[in-house]
Amino acid sequence: MASHTTNYVSTFIEVSEDCPTDHAEEPPSGENPTIAALHYRLIAEEPYARTSDDVIFATHALRNGIDPDDVGAREAFFAKGQPCLRSSPLGKRYGWGIAHDADGRVALVPRDSEEYALLAADPAIAHTRAMRSRRT
């Protein structure tokens, strides 16, 4: 069975062109956390500890009552393609860039930070943008 991946290596996902905020905001967390809140918590609590695949699957598992360590469920989940972190509300709505290190592990970078400006200008890494919320 073929396995798909959402991982990037040495890549910076910049906020979308139509992101409505000029500074990073923490997504609201409530009794039923949104995808944005789960992505935020999983990445912000442990920067550069998880890959994109880890975050995407853990979010799916937490929202569906699946054990995040269930290898079979993870394999089945990635047997078909999944949206990558370019589609995360963090970059589309909440003003967070997502940095992927050389091992594919991710960290959040607030768009209004010096670190964001440095990463956005770094020619040594790949660059892409979060997906737009609306079509042009």
HELIX and SHEET records of a PDB file:
HELIX    1   1 ILE A   35  ALA A   44  1                                  10    
HELIX    2   2 SER A   52  ASN A   64  1                                  13    
HELIX    3   3 VAL A   71  PHE A   77  1                                   7    
HELIX    4   4 LEU A   85  SER A   87  5                                   3    
HELIX    5   5 PRO A   89  LYS A   92  1                                   4    
HELIX    6   6 GLU A  114  ALA A  120  1                                   7    
SHEET    1   A 4 VAL A 106  PRO A 110  0                                        
SHEET    2   A 4 TRP A  96  HIS A 100 -1                                        
SHEET    3   A 4 THR A  11  GLU A  14 -1                                        
SHEET    4   A 4 ALA A 126  ARG A 129  1                                        
END                                                                             
